[in-house]
Amino acid sequence: MIGRALTAAHLYYVQDRTMDAIAHELDTSRSTVSRLLTYARSTGIVDIRIRSPFAAPQRLEERLADRYGVTAQVVPVPDDTTEVDRLQRVAVAAGHALLELVHDDMTIGVAWGSTTEAVSRHLVPKAVRGTTFVQLNGSGNTQTTGILYASEILSRFAAAYEASAQQFPVPAFFDDPQTKEGMWRERSTRRILDMQASMDLVVFSTGSAGSRVPSHVYSGGYLEADELDELSEEGVVGDIATVFFRADGSSDGIALNDRATGPTLELLRRVPRRLCIVSGVSKLASLRGALEARTATDLLVDEATARALLE
């Protein structure tokens, strides 16, 4: 099926043959050719893009690149679209964008959360060899281990690319920084930390307490009321994989970060490719802070948020 779909796609999109001509060449029916082309698009064999020098999204992409030094992809979404549908559209675009970023022999970090959960449901299958997806931060709290939620996201990524997955079975936040320090010395934990230190690509979104589609770290019982108050007093605008930052991108001196299990922003900045996926203007402050922190090399965002980011 894949071979015939590839041949049909090449004849149709590259050689500009008609479907009738392709059907004759492949000794099949026109309807079968249509199904092969549909299969080629759905599986990522064919990646159709629309590029216009007059399109508003492309102008926004150029301005984002100039201002923040990122490779940007702006997803056109009508302003009156619901936040849930907006996220789904961004997630579909992200699933296709990852086709160009995921290759053989890579170590890829994935942060769990509402956005990456949506993206994991819209990944376009692509077989790679020697690639491993690694969980960026722990997912347990006082109410749940969080293993099922995080592992489902990671497993979908691994399955889509026929890759392996490495979970990180620790809490999202330790109660005591010293407990974290001790755990970080354990060989089983160090194995995951060493993988994170050698990542080629990281996929994440920014968390925000005010997001209209609730960020899981804020809505899933991970933070107590006094901890949320503390973050507000410290000027925190968002987080990446449970590591918090301020509007200027700084993260030093934020007490909760000493107990967080996600990678430091400094470690993230050392990863060659860093795809940040954000949907919704309600995440504007956290997105701007993340960009000020230079945590992203690639940005995928909806049109309304892109406009607000540049205003």
Secondary structure, DSSP 8 states (H G I E B T S, - for coil): -HHHHHHHHIIIIIS---HHHHHHHHTS-HHHHHHHHHHHHHTTSS------TT-HHHHHHHHHHHHH--EEEEE---TTS-HHHHHHHHHHHHHHHGGGT--TT-EEEE--SHHHHHHHTS------SS-EEEE-S--B-SS---HHHHHHHHHHHHHHTT-EEE---SBSB-SSHHHHHHHHTSHHHHHHHHHHHT-SEEEE--B-TT-SS--HHHHSS-S-HHHHHHHHHTTEEEEETTEEEETTS--TT-GGGGTB-S--HHHHHTSSEEEEEE--GGGHHHHHHHHHTT--SEEEEEHHHHHHHH-
